[in-house]
Amino acid sequence: MNSYFEKSAVKPANRENTKHFLNSDSRSQESEVSGLLRFSQFYQKETKLIKSVFIGVHRWLSFNQIGNRKLKIGNAFTLIELLVVIAIIAILGTLMFPVLQQAKKEAKSVICKNNLKRVAAWGTSYAMDYHGSLPTNGYYSGTSNYYAEFSKTFWYNKCDFYKPGGRGVPAEITALHCPEAESSVTPRWLYVDRSDFDYGLNYSLGGRKPGSTSHPKMGFLTSKKYWFGDGKFGVYGATYYTWEYMTARNGGYVPWMWDATLPFYGKGHMGNMANFVFGDGHAESKTRDEIYSLTGADLNAWQGTATE
């Protein structure tokens, strides 16, 4: 349960940030719908191609030129005709399989980014309820690395979408789960609540309490600084669990598909991209090279700093 301090020790919420966030989310939804429409058009085009090929095969089989006579449709297939049909089906399957796999990964990425935007929308609503204070990782032990003076729970415990599992029982799939991670990062460690979500919170926006940094507020959010993203996974025996925070670059706390120490390295979204949602509510896919090439002011703008 959230502590009393979450409602009292913070300043009023920044309503202008909230308005900008909602407008950005609307634009992101329009872009997402456009992407789904393109996928639908592509699917219809490929289906039409397959249908045309089979119509052609059907007509060819209906007109046998042997003896210059037309066979009826009811006549049995010859061995050669049957082999031709099988060969054509095999060729079509070979051509279509990579395309369908790509379309499936793209669809998963769209769902993942939509989930992240929903998490960010929840975070904004949370901040409005708690006078502009962003959700943070508290901890019951009072360690200085967490915002224990503010709450005793992690960010995902506070989230409306959180549906925990139990020992040996997987969590209910919600907006806290990335479909790509759910199919790629297995098996999960079904013992702790860190197996109940797939996303991480930015280290500098409440993920950890580095040094003497102040409590993160809505004013910390920007359109260039990521807020949540595809999470860092840890290992327990032969199973995996999610860390509650991430750096997306430094210290090894990077998105799971960028971690070369794990067996699912390189198996992320299309192009091995990771998904992130930013302070204004829009979501983007980023490559490892894009983020690892950032330096100086650009790096600080991307991840924030410990002294904001």
N, C-alpha and C positions, 0 to 999 in steps of 0.2 A: 504494500500500500504506500502511496506517496505521502511524504511527510508534510507537516503543517507549513514548513518553511517554503515549500513550493508555491504557496499562495501568498506569502507575505513579504519575502525578502528580495523582491525584484521590482523593477520600474514598470510603468504602464506599457502596453504593447504598441508597436509601431504600425498603425493602421495603413499608412501609405505603402509599407512593404507588403502587407497582406493584399492590398488591392492590386499591386503590381504582380504578385505571385499568382493570383487568380486569373489575371489577364493572360499571363504567360502560359498557364496551364491550359487555357482555352485554345491558344495558338498551337500548343503541343498536341492537343487532341485532334485539331484539324489536320495537322501533319500526319498523325497516326492513321486517321481515317483515309487520307490520301494514299498512304502506303498499302493499306488493306485493299483499297480499290484497285491499285496496280497489280497486286497479287491475284485478285479475283479475275482481272482481265487476262493476265498471263495464263491462269488455270483454264479459263474458257477457251483461249487460243490453242493450248496444247491438247485439250480434249477434242476440239474440232479437228485438229490434225490427225489424231488417232482414229477418229470416226471416219474421216475421209479415206485413210489407208485401208481400213477394214471394208469399207464399201467397195473400194477398188479390187481388193482380194476376192470379195464375194462375187463381183461381176466377172472377174477372170475365171473363177471356178465354174461359173454358170455357162460359160461359152468355151467348150473344148473343141479345139481345131482339128483333133485327130479324126480322119475320115471326113473332114469338112462337114461335120454335123453338129448341131446344137444339142447339148445334153439338158435334160430337165434337172431342176434343183434337187429333186428327190433322189437322183442317182447317187450311188455310193462314191466316196472319194477314192481316187487311186493313191497308191503309196507316195508317188512323186508330189501330188497335190497336197497331201497331208504334211509331207516334209517341208514344203514351201511355206505353208501356214505356220508351222512350228518355228521355222527360221525367221519369218517376219515378226512373229510375236517376241522371239528372243531378242532380235535387234531393237525393237521398240522398247522392250524392258530395259535393255542396256543403256539406251539413249535417255530414257526418262528417269531412271533411278537417281543419278546425280542431281538432276534438276529438282526432283521431288524432295531429296534430302536437303538441298539448299533452301527450298521454299519452307521446309519444316523448321530449319534453324532460324530463318528470318522471322517466321511466325512466333517462335519462342522468344526471340529478342524483343519483338514488339510487345509481347505480354510482359516481359521482364521490365521494360522501360515504363510501361503503364503502371506496373506494381510500384516501382520506385516513385513515380509521381503521386501515387496514392499515399505512400508513406510520407512524402514531403508535405502533402496537403494535411495529413494528420498532424505532422510536426508543427505546422503553422497554426492549426486549430489549438493544439496544446499550448503553444506560446501565447495565444490570445487569452486562454483560460488562466494562465499563470503570469500575467502581467509582463509579457514580452520575453520570458525566460525560455530558452530552447530545452528540449528533452536532453538529459545527460545520463551518463553512467554513474549511478551512486553505488554504494556497496555497504553491506552490513558490518564489515569489520572496522570501518573508519579509517582505512589506509589513505594516505595523502595522495595517492594516484587517482582517486575517484572523488566525485562530488558527494561524499557521504554526509556532509553537513546540510546538504540540500535534499537528498532523498536516499533511501536504502535499497533502491531497485535499479536495474539496468534499463536502458532506453526501450528495449523490446518488451519488457514487462509492463511498461506504461502504455504501449501501443494498443489501440482499439482492435487491431487485427490479430493480436497474439492469441493463439489457441494451443496451449502446451499439450504435449503428449505425456508420457510417463515411462517408467522403467520397462523397456522392451516394447513400448507402444509408440509408434511414430506420431508426430503432431499432425493436426488437421491442416491441409494445404490452404493457405490464405495468401493475401497480398504480400506477406513477408517471405514468400518462397519464389525463387527463380526456376522456371521449368527446365532450363538448361542444366542448372546445378542439380536439380532433383534427379535428372536422368544420368548425369555424368559423375557426380561425387557420391559414390556409394562404396560400402555400406556406411550408415551413420551410427554414431555412438548413442544408442537409445538409453542413456542413463542420466544425462544432465540436460538442462533446458537450452544449452547451446546447440542442440540438434533441432531446435524448433523454429529456426529462421535461417535465411541465406544471405542477408545483407548486413553491411557494416556501417557504423557511424564514423564520420570524419574525426580523426584524433583531435583536431583543433576546434571542433564545434561541439564539444561535449563528450567525445569518445574517451578521452583521458584528461586529467587535470595536471598539465605540465607546469612545474614551477609555481610562480605567483600569479598565473593568469586569472583574470576575472571570470565570473560566471558568464557563459555565452548567451548573448541576447539576439533578438531579431535583427538588430543593426549590424551584426557580424555577417549576415547572409548577403551574398552578391551573385550576379549572373555568371561569374567566372569561377567561383569557389564551389567545389562539389560538397554535397551535404551527406548523402548516403550513396552506396555503390555495391556492386558485387563483392561479397565478403571474402575475408581471409579465412582459410580452413586450417585447423590444427589436426594432429594425429594422436590417436590413443590406441595403441596396439595396431590392429588392422582396420580400425574404424576412424571416422572423421567427424569433426564438430566445427561450429562457426565461432570465430572471435567476435566480441561485441563492438570492437572498434577496428579501424584500419588507417593506414597512412597512404595507401595507394602507390607508394613508391619507396619510402625509406624504412629501414629497420626490418624488412622482410614481411611486414603486415600488408601484403598486396592482394589484389583480387586473385581468387583461386586459380584461374587459368593462366596467370603470369608467374606462378610459383614453380620454379624449375625443380624444387625438391619433392614435388608431389607427382603421382603417376598420371594425373589428368592435366598436366601442363600442356598448353596448346590446344585444349579441347573446348574452348569457350565459344562465344558467339561468332558469327561469320567474320573471318579474318582474325580469329582469336581476340576479338575486341571484348572489353569489359564495359558494362553500362553504369552510368552515374546520373544522379539527379542533382541539380544545382540550386543555389539559394533562391532563384526567382521561379523555381518550379519546373523548368524545362529539363528534359533528359537527353543524354547523348551517349553514343558508343565511342570509346577511345581505344587506340592501340597502345601497346606497351611502349613502343618507341616514341610516340607522341608525348607521353607523360615523362618518360625517363630523359628526354632531351630538354626539359624545362630547367631553367636556371634563374637565379636572382629574383627580380621582381615578378617575373612570370610564374615562377615556382610558388612564391608566396601568395600570389593572387589565386593560384589553383588550389592550394591546400590550407592556406591560412598560416598564422604564426602562433607561437606560444605566449606572445606578449600583447595580444589584442585587448 
